[in-house]
Amino acid sequence: MNQSATITSKLQLTIPTIIARKVGITRGDKVTVSEENGRIILTPMKQLVEELAGFLAMPEKWKGKDMDEIIKEAKQEYFRDKKI
């Protein structure tokens, strides 16, 4: 399915509603942005987590937490250890 969208002066893009619904993303969801052969690819983080499920062991301290909370804690630990 192809839909058009416009890149703003701030390089922002609004994903057409029909496509967002089809892939199951909603406001506030995280996506990864990558480039492949000159194409921009957006992949919902939920999908990547589901694909990786079982390949990586989840540390006990992260179990039951959402991705944003894990990222926040990881950043705090990283910069605390760097003593910047």
Secondary structure, DSSP 8 states (H G I E B T S, - for coil): ------B-TTS-B---HHHHHHHT--TT--EEEEEETTEEEEEEHHHHHHHHBTTB---GGGTT--HHHHHHHHHHHHHHHHT-
